[in-house]
Amino acid sequence: MREQCFRKQAMLTFGLSLAVAIVVWFQIGMYAAHLFFGVNLRMFNVFEFCTSFFRQHTFYYSLALFAVQFFIVYLVIHTLFRISVQYRSARGFRRHISALYDAGRSSSVSSACGLNEGQLIVISHAEPLAFTMRFWKPVIVLSSGLLDMLDRDELQAVVEHESYHRLKNDPLRIFLLQLIAQTLWFIPLTKWAYENVKILSELQADSYAIRRTGSEWAIGSALLKLVRIHERPRAAGTAPVTVCFASTDGAINYRLQQLLEPQKRIPVKLPAVSLLLSFYTLLLFVGMTVLALQG
């Protein structure tokens, strides 16, 4: 029941952020097509509307046109830069993981946890690590330090937790939300969506692990062990976007609360300032659309 509730909240939050991003990028695409290729889709475009307030061939019109074009170019370059950084980071991180790959333990642990070859790998690293990586066909990564620290039940709970992230392709989903939040920073709702989906995905994964193992004890014990030593995935190299079992971010308190008070509802909180700023931003878009249609 809790897992389904968290899933609905996460889907709604993810969908809201994605919808905002699609609207903004569609507007940018329309304006760019009109500006560079002369394509006129005969649809309202907020950037053209911004420049329509000024008489053409005047100083203020040129200034407004420059500001709009600079803003669009900035968004495009910033987005491409973020994607390229993630791509380079992912390639370097995969090479580093491959160099630490322990084939023997990977095979034995995968078999013991009921996973197929390639779904889980073990790396030779003293620090206890557990995370899910890769956008396409995600893989669970465990370190030898983790295997030495946890007992059998705790390890199974961690694997079930990460299996949920793998099955739901959470690394890609989290990266998309992070990219949207970083590029559309002027819409606070996107940052809120990114932070809350991360929390909700961890709560879903914990609920899945509890359902699969039949007890909160194993997942709670493993979480407390790893939190106490401040586990970081970047210790294994310069890491791209990964979904880490015990990252010390805002999700930890919610996860512990869920384990201690499983019947208590954990709400998704939206700061009032972010809500108001996002509301007025969207209201501005709607208002300009109505004015354009009336004109």
C-alpha positions as CSV (number, residue, x, y, z in Angstrom):
1,M,0.0,0.0,0.0
2,R,2.8,2.4,0.9
3,E,4.7,1.5,-2.2
4,Q,1.7,2.2,-4.4
5,C,1.1,5.6,-2.7
6,F,4.8,6.6,-3.2
7,R,4.7,5.5,-6.8
8,K,1.7,7.6,-7.6
9,Q,3.3,10.6,-5.9
10,A,6.5,10.1,-7.8
11,M,4.8,9.7,-11.1
12,L,2.7,12.8,-10.6
13,T,5.8,14.8,-9.6
14,F,7.9,13.5,-12.4
15,G,5.1,14.2,-14.9
16,L,4.7,17.7,-13.7
17,S,8.4,18.6,-14.1
18,L,8.5,16.9,-17.5
19,A,5.4,18.7,-18.7
20,V,6.9,22.1,-17.7
21,A,10.2,21.2,-19.5
22,I,8.3,20.1,-22.7
23,V,6.3,23.3,-22.8
24,V,9.4,25.5,-22.4
25,W,11.5,23.6,-24.9
26,F,8.7,23.5,-27.4
27,Q,8.5,27.2,-27.2
28,I,12.3,27.5,-27.7
29,G,12.1,25.2,-30.7
30,M,9.3,27.2,-32.3
31,Y,11.2,30.4,-31.9
32,A,14.5,29.0,-33.2
33,A,12.7,27.5,-36.2
34,H,11.1,30.9,-37.0
35,L,14.3,32.8,-36.4
36,F,16.8,30.7,-38.3
37,F,14.6,28.9,-40.9
38,G,11.7,31.2,-41.3
39,V,9.2,28.5,-40.3
40,N,5.9,29.9,-39.0
41,L,3.8,27.3,-37.1
42,R,1.0,29.9,-36.5
43,M,1.0,29.1,-32.8
44,F,1.5,31.3,-29.8
45,N,5.2,31.7,-28.9
46,V,6.1,33.4,-25.7
47,F,9.4,34.7,-26.9
48,E,7.9,36.3,-30.0
49,F,5.3,37.8,-27.7
50,C,7.9,39.4,-25.5
51,T,9.4,41.3,-28.5
52,S,6.0,42.2,-29.9
53,F,5.6,45.0,-27.3
54,F,8.3,47.1,-29.0
55,R,8.2,48.8,-32.3
56,Q,10.5,47.2,-34.8
57,H,13.8,48.8,-35.8
58,T,14.0,50.7,-32.5
59,F,16.6,50.6,-29.8
60,Y,14.3,48.9,-27.3
61,Y,13.1,46.4,-29.8
62,S,16.7,45.4,-30.6
63,L,17.5,45.2,-26.9
64,A,14.5,43.0,-26.2
65,L,15.4,40.8,-29.2
66,F,19.0,40.5,-28.1
67,A,17.9,39.5,-24.5
68,V,15.5,36.8,-25.8
69,Q,18.0,35.4,-28.2
70,F,20.8,35.5,-25.6
71,F,18.5,33.7,-23.1
72,I,17.6,30.9,-25.7
73,V,21.3,30.4,-26.7
74,Y,22.2,30.3,-23.0
75,L,19.6,27.6,-22.3
76,V,20.7,25.5,-25.3
77,I,24.4,25.7,-24.5
78,H,23.8,25.1,-20.8
79,T,21.8,22.0,-21.5
80,L,24.3,20.6,-24.0
81,F,27.1,21.3,-21.5
82,R,25.3,19.4,-18.8
83,I,24.7,16.5,-21.1
84,S,28.3,16.4,-22.2
85,V,29.6,16.5,-18.7
86,Q,27.4,13.6,-17.7
87,Y,28.5,11.6,-20.8
88,R,32.2,12.1,-20.1
89,S,31.7,11.4,-16.4
90,A,29.8,8.2,-17.2
91,R,32.4,6.9,-19.6
92,G,35.2,7.5,-17.1
93,F,33.3,6.0,-14.2
94,R,32.5,2.9,-16.2
95,R,36.1,2.4,-17.1
96,H,37.0,2.8,-13.4
97,I,34.4,0.3,-12.3
98,S,35.5,-2.2,-15.0
99,A,39.1,-2.0,-13.6
100,L,37.8,-3.0,-10.2
101,Y,35.5,-5.8,-11.5
102,D,35.6,-9.0,-9.5
103,A,34.2,-11.7,-11.9
104,G,34.2,-14.5,-9.3
105,R,32.3,-12.7,-6.6
106,S,30.0,-11.1,-9.1
107,S,28.8,-14.5,-10.3
108,S,28.4,-16.0,-6.9
109,V,26.5,-13.0,-5.4
110,S,24.2,-12.7,-8.5
111,S,23.4,-16.4,-8.2
112,A,22.8,-16.2,-4.5
113,C,20.5,-13.2,-4.9
114,G,18.5,-14.7,-7.8
115,L,19.8,-12.3,-10.5
116,N,21.0,-13.0,-14.0
117,E,24.6,-12.4,-15.1
118,G,25.2,-8.7,-15.9
119,Q,22.4,-7.4,-13.6
120,L,24.8,-7.2,-10.6
121,I,28.5,-6.8,-10.4
122,V,31.0,-6.8,-7.5
123,I,34.0,-4.5,-7.4
124,S,37.1,-4.9,-5.3
125,H,36.9,-1.8,-3.1
126,A,37.5,-1.5,0.7
127,E,34.7,1.1,1.3
128,P,31.2,-0.4,1.5
129,L,29.3,0.8,-1.6
130,A,25.9,-0.1,-3.1
131,F,24.4,1.8,-6.0
132,T,22.7,1.4,-9.3
133,M,24.3,2.9,-12.5
134,R,23.8,3.2,-16.2
135,F,20.8,4.7,-18.1
136,W,20.2,1.8,-20.4
137,K,20.0,-1.7,-18.8
138,P,21.0,-0.4,-15.3
139,V,23.3,-2.6,-13.2
140,I,23.7,-3.0,-9.5
141,V,27.2,-2.4,-8.1
142,L,28.3,-3.7,-4.8
143,S,31.8,-3.4,-3.3
144,S,33.8,-6.1,-1.5
145,G,33.8,-3.9,1.6
146,L,30.0,-4.0,1.6
147,L,29.9,-7.8,1.3
148,D,32.3,-8.1,4.2
149,M,30.2,-5.8,6.4
150,L,26.7,-7.1,5.9
151,D,25.2,-10.4,6.9
152,R,23.2,-12.5,4.5
153,D,19.8,-11.0,5.3
154,E,21.1,-7.4,5.2
155,L,22.8,-8.0,1.8
156,Q,19.6,-9.5,0.4
157,A,17.6,-6.4,1.5
158,V,20.2,-4.1,-0.1
159,V,20.1,-6.0,-3.3
160,E,16.2,-5.9,-3.3
161,H,16.4,-2.2,-2.7
162,E,18.7,-1.6,-5.6
163,S,16.8,-4.1,-7.8
164,Y,13.8,-1.8,-7.6
165,H,15.9,1.1,-8.9
166,R,17.2,-1.1,-11.7
167,L,13.7,-2.3,-12.7
168,K,12.3,1.2,-12.7
169,N,15.3,2.7,-14.5
170,D,15.7,5.3,-11.8
171,P,19.2,6.5,-12.9
172,L,17.8,7.8,-16.1
173,R,14.7,9.3,-14.4
174,I,16.8,11.1,-11.8
175,F,19.2,12.4,-14.4
176,L,16.3,13.8,-16.5
177,L,14.9,15.6,-13.4
178,Q,18.4,16.9,-12.5
179,L,18.9,18.2,-16.0
180,I,15.5,19.9,-16.0
181,A,16.2,21.5,-12.6
182,Q,19.6,22.7,-13.6
183,T,18.6,24.2,-17.0
184,L,15.1,25.5,-16.0
185,W,16.4,27.0,-12.7
186,F,14.1,30.0,-13.1
187,I,11.1,27.7,-12.5
188,P,11.5,26.6,-8.8
189,L,9.0,23.8,-9.2
190,T,11.6,21.8,-11.2
191,K,14.1,21.8,-8.4
192,W,11.3,20.7,-6.0
193,A,10.3,17.9,-8.3
194,Y,13.9,16.7,-8.6
195,E,14.5,16.6,-4.8
196,N,11.2,15.0,-4.0
197,V,11.4,12.3,-6.7
198,K,14.8,11.3,-5.3
199,I,13.2,10.9,-1.8
200,L,10.1,9.1,-3.1
201,S,12.2,6.7,-5.2
202,E,14.2,5.7,-2.1
203,L,11.0,5.2,-0.1
204,Q,9.6,3.1,-2.9
205,A,12.8,1.0,-3.0
206,D,12.7,0.5,0.8
207,S,9.0,-0.6,0.6
208,Y,9.8,-3.0,-2.2
209,A,12.7,-4.5,-0.2
210,I,10.5,-4.9,2.9
211,R,7.8,-6.6,0.8
212,R,10.3,-8.9,-0.8
213,T,12.2,-9.8,2.4
214,G,9.1,-9.7,4.7
215,S,10.7,-7.6,7.4
216,E,11.9,-4.0,8.1
217,W,14.8,-5.3,10.2
218,A,17.2,-6.2,7.5
219,I,16.9,-3.1,5.4
220,G,16.9,-0.9,8.6
221,S,20.0,-2.6,10.0
222,A,21.9,-2.3,6.7
223,L,20.9,1.4,6.3
224,L,22.1,2.3,9.8
225,K,25.5,0.5,9.3
226,L,26.1,2.4,6.1
227,V,24.9,5.8,7.3
228,R,27.2,5.6,10.3
229,I,30.3,5.5,8.1
230,H,28.9,8.2,5.7
231,E,29.0,6.0,2.6
232,R,29.8,7.9,-0.7
233,P,29.6,6.4,-4.2
234,R,32.2,8.9,-5.5
235,A,34.9,7.1,-3.4
236,A,35.1,4.6,-6.3
237,G,35.9,7.4,-8.8
238,T,34.4,10.5,-10.3
239,A,30.8,9.3,-10.4
240,P,28.0,10.3,-12.8
241,V,24.4,10.2,-11.7
242,T,23.9,7.0,-9.7
243,V,21.2,5.9,-7.3
244,C,23.0,5.1,-4.1
245,F,21.6,3.0,-1.2
246,A,22.8,5.2,1.7
247,S,23.5,8.6,0.2
248,T,23.4,11.1,3.1
249,D,20.9,13.5,1.5
250,G,17.4,14.5,2.5
251,A,16.0,11.0,1.9
252,I,17.7,9.5,5.0
253,N,15.4,11.1,7.6
254,Y,12.3,10.1,5.6
255,R,13.5,6.5,5.2
256,L,14.3,6.1,8.9
257,Q,10.9,7.6,9.7
258,Q,9.2,5.1,7.4
259,L,11.1,2.2,9.2
260,L,10.3,3.4,12.7
261,E,6.6,4.5,12.0
262,P,5.5,2.4,9.0
263,Q,1.8,3.4,9.4
264,K,2.5,7.2,9.4
265,R,1.9,9.0,6.1
266,I,5.0,10.8,4.7
267,P,3.8,13.8,2.7
268,V,5.6,15.4,-0.2
269,K,6.3,19.0,0.9
270,L,6.2,21.9,-1.4
271,P,7.8,25.1,0.0
272,A,5.5,28.1,-0.2
273,V,8.0,30.3,-1.9
274,S,8.7,27.8,-4.7
275,L,4.9,27.3,-5.1
276,L,4.2,31.0,-5.4
277,L,7.1,31.7,-7.8
278,S,6.2,28.8,-10.1
279,F,2.5,29.8,-10.0
280,Y,3.3,33.4,-11.0
281,T,5.6,32.1,-13.8
282,L,2.9,29.9,-15.2
283,L,0.3,32.6,-14.7
284,L,2.6,34.9,-16.8
285,F,2.7,32.4,-19.6
286,V,-1.1,31.9,-19.5
287,G,-1.8,35.7,-19.3
288,M,0.4,36.4,-22.3
289,T,-1.3,33.6,-24.2
290,V,-4.8,35.1,-23.5
291,L,-3.6,38.6,-24.5
292,A,-2.2,37.2,-27.7
293,L,-5.4,35.4,-28.6
294,Q,-7.5,38.5,-27.9
295,G,-5.2,40.6,-30.0
